[in-house]
Amino acid sequence: MLRIWGARSLAPIYPEKTNLPEPIGEAWLTGPECKIETGPLAGPINQAWQKMPPEWRGTDFASQPASPQFPLLVKFLFPADQLSIQVHPDDAYAAQNEPPGAIGKTEMWHAVSADPGATLLLGLVPKADREKFQSAIKSGSIENLFERLQVSKGDTFYVPPGTPHTIGAGVILCEVQQNCDLTYRLYDFHRVDAKGNPRELHIEKGMAVINFDHRQGGKVRPVSLPSANGAEKSLLVACRYFASERWDFSSQHRANSDPARFELLVILSGRGVIQWSDGSCSYQQGDCWFIPANLGRFSVVPENRTSILCAYVPIISELRNNLSRHGVSNSALEQVLFT
């Protein structure tokens, strides 16, 4: 997706995408215009979601109203310049102040790579209040009111609605979020678009949704999960809208789908073959695979060391109970569970 702050090379995620004529900032994997490439539901993802058998979605979705939109948006971010300083609304604000059907935006970032010295701004310093923030927008000193966080490969960040933020250059992030692109831009460093016009700001709405009193989110320390069939696994973040895990392995990893929910497997690095009872297909870095809830046993057979981000929609109470049964302490879970 064309972005003013984007890069002209998407390597190493997509090594064939270099020397691009325009700056590409985002590669959407499950957005409204994305398509399922293979299988009986090949075609636009939202159409596939509507036609999908209930057993593919999982039992957790059986009691929920049918949504015309796939519930998760997963993408890679390729910033070559700093993004605007922005904030996202929650569901309640979006429903009251945006067109019918609008939802909020909760998101997380996982750093696939990071140059030395790469940083991002996420959340406000304790001294920041509404008056100081408004004044800083006018004076151009807004960055001074943010927590500046160093970014290293493998870092994870949770970004709830109401938390202002921006991402700096020199990183590649995998983002998991509600399937929404609703952003309120607060400050854009006096940049102009291709036609020489300043990009639109949304200061009134942005100021209305910033949570100055209750600050949540930031850098998250993943929780190690019980190893399974040689794979190293960790829970990165879990909230009511999504959960994400990282899997790392160098030899065949045998897994079982969860009847309660579908899963998305985003290939962060590596290549190999995914095998199931009546089929197989090769995978490579940058792919996103939909694992139906009723698939049953499947295996991921790597040609080289593979890293996967697994994303799904959890029921937090069930996730907590399941991990507790497997020996993950409550104190550890509190680091990554957001309710």
N, C-alpha and C positions, 0 to 999 in steps of 0.2 A: 504494500500500500504506500502510495506516494506521501511523503512527509517532508516538510521543510528542513527538519533536523536529521533526516535519514542518511544512510550510507550509500555509496555507489558500488559496494561489494558486500555480498551476503556470505562470503566465505568466513569460516570453514563449514558452517551449517549447510550451505548450498554452494559448493565450490564452483559450479558452472555459472553462477550468477555474479560475474565480476565486470568491471568497466561498464556499469549501467549508465544509460543516458540521463536518468533522473534519480534523485535521492529516494531510496526506499527505506522507510522507517520500520514497517511492521509486515510480518508474514503471518497472516491469519490462517489457522488450521481448521477451525470449526465455525467460522463466521457465516452469516446468512448467504453469502455468495460462494461459499466453499462447497465442494462436491465430494461425495463418497465415490471413490474410483472403481472399486470392484465389488462383486457380490450381488445378491438379489435386489438390494435397495440402492444400487448405484444411481447417482444423480444428486441434485441439490440436498444439502443436509437437512434443512427444515422440512422438506417434503418427505424425506426418509424417516424423520422423527415422527411425523404424523401417521405414516403408514406402518410403522414398526410394530411387530407383534408385542403384546404386553410382556411376554416372557423374555424378550430381548432387552427391554428396558430394566426389568427387575421388579420384585415384589414391593420395594419401597415406593415405587411410583404408582402402584395399583390403586391406592386410595386418593391420589392427588388428581385435581382437575387436569384434563388434557391440555397441555400448552402447545401452541403452534410453533414455538421456538425451542430449538435445542438448548438445554439449560446451561451449558458451559461454553465459554469462549477461551480458546487456547491460542497463543501466538508467540512468535519470537520477535524481540525488539532489537533493532540495529542502530542505535544513536551514534551519529558522527558529530553531533553538536548537542548542546543542552536542550532538553525539552522545555516548553513553557512551564512556569509555575502554575499549578492547577490543583483542583480539588473535585471530588465526585460526591453526588448526593446519595442519601439512603433511599430505600424504597418509598417511605412515607412522603418525603419531600418531592420525589419524582412524580408520584401519583397525583399530588396536589398541584404541581407547578409545571408539568410537562404534558405533552399530548397523551390522550388515552392509551393505556397499555405500557407506559414508560415504567421502567424499574431503575433502581439504584445500581451502584457499582462498587462492589467489594473485590479486591484483587490481591494477588501475591506475585512476587518476582523471585526467580531462582537464577543465579548468575551462572551461565554456561561458560563464560570466559570474562576476564577483566584485565585490562592493561595495568601496569604498576601505577599507583597513585590515583586510580579511578575512584570517583565519589558519587554520591547522590544526596539529595536533601529530602528528609522524610520526617515530618512532624516539627513542632515548634519548640524553641527553648522555653524554660519556665517563665522568663520575664515577658514573653510575648502575650499581649492582650489585643482586644479588638481595636482599640484606639491606636496602639503602636503599629499594628499591622496595616491599617488603612493609611497611616502616615508614611510608612515605609514603601507602600506601593507608589505613592505620589513622588517620593524622593528618589526612588530607584535603589533603595538600600535594603530591599526585602530579604535578600539572601542572609543577612546578618541575624535574622530572627529564626533561622532553621537549625535543626540538628544536622550536621554534615557527617555522613557515615562513609567510611572506607568500604570499598567493594573488592572482594577477592573471589576467585573462582570457587563455586560451591556454596556461596552465601545465599541466604534466604531472607526475604523481607515481606512482612504482612502490611497491607495498606487498606485499612477500613475506610468507609465513607466518612467525610468530614475531616480527613487528615490531609493537609496540603503537602505537595511534594513536587519534585522534579528529578529527572535522571540525567547524569552527565555523560559525556562522550567516553569511548574506550571500553564499553562493556557490551556483551550480548546477553540478553535476559530471556528466559522462558516465563511467560506470564499466564496465570490461570485466573479467571475472573467470572463474575456473572456475565451473561451474554448481553452486554450493553456497552454502548460507546458514548455514554453521556458524560461529558467533561466540561467543567467550568474553568476557563482560562483566566488567571488573575494577573499575570505579568508575562511579557514575551520578549523582553530585552530589546525592544524597539526594532524588531525584525519586520521585514515586509515580505509579501508573497511574490510569486513570479510576475505579477502585474504591477509591483511596486506599492501595493496597498498594505497597511498594517492589518494583521489578523484580528478578528473580532475578540474582544474581551467580554467576560461575563462577571464583572466585579460584584454587582448587586446580588446575584444568585450565589456566587461563590462565598461572599461574606455571610450570607444567610445560613450556609450549611457547615461552615468551619466550626468544629467543636473546640472551643477555647477552654472549656472547663474539664472535660473528661478526655484525656489523651491516651490513645491506644495504638498499638501497632509498633512497627520498627523492625530491627533485625531480630531474627528468631533463631534459637539454637535447636536444630533438629534432634529428635529423640530416636535412639537406636531401637529397631524392632528385632524380634527374634529372627535369626538367620534362617533361610529356607532354601534347601537344595543348593547350597553353595553361594547363594546371592546375599550380598550385604544390603540391608534395607533400613531406611529411616523415614520417619514421619516428619514432613517438613512443616505443614500448616494444616489445621482443620477448623472450619467454621460451618455454619448452617448451609452455606451455598456450595462449598467445595472442600475437598481434602486432597492433599498431594503427598505422594511418597517418592523417594528416589531409590532405584534399584541399580546395583552395580554387580556385574558378574563376568567371568571369563570362560566359564564352561556351561553346558546345557542347564537351563533353569526350568524346572517343571512347576507348573502352577495350576490353580483351579479358579475358574470364574466364580464370582459370588452371586448366588441366585437373587440376592436382594438388590443388586445394582449393576449397571454396565460400568465399564472402565475405559479410559483412554490411555493408551501407551504412547508417549511422545519420545522418540528416539533422540536423545541428546548427543550421543556419540556411538560409533560402532556400526556394524552391519552383520547380517546373518539371515536366519530363516525362522519364521513362526510356524509351528506345526500344530494341527489339531486333528480330531478323529478322522475326518474325511477330507483333509486338504492341507495345503501349506503355501506359503508365499514368502518371498524374500523381503527383508526390511533394510533400511539404511538411514543414516543420520538425517534428521529433519522430517521424517515420516511421523504421522499420527495415526494410530490404529484403534479402531473401535472394537472392544471385546464385549460381545453380548453376554448378558447375565446368565444365559442358559448354555453357554458354549461348553462348559464342563472342563475337562482336563486339556491343557495345551502346554506346549514347550517353546521356549525361546532358545534357539541354538546359535550361538555367536560364532562368527568367523574370527573376530578379535574382541577385545574387552569392550563391553557394551554398558552404557549408562542410559537409564530410562526414567522419565518422570511419569508416574502413574497418577492420574487424576480421576476423581469420582465425586458423586454427591452423597454425603454421609448422613446418617441420623446420629447426631453427636452422642446421645445417651448410649446407643448401641455400640458405637465405636469405642467409647470409654470403657464400657463393660467388657467388650471383647479383648481390648488390649490389657486390661487389668487381669483378666483370666490368663493371659500369656506372660504375666510377670512384669508388665510395665507399670511403674509406680505412679500414683496420682500426682506426686510432686513433679515428676518428669513430664507428665501429660499437660500440666498447667502451663508449661512453657510454650506449647504449640496449639492448644485448644482455645478458641475464641468464641464466646457465646454472646 
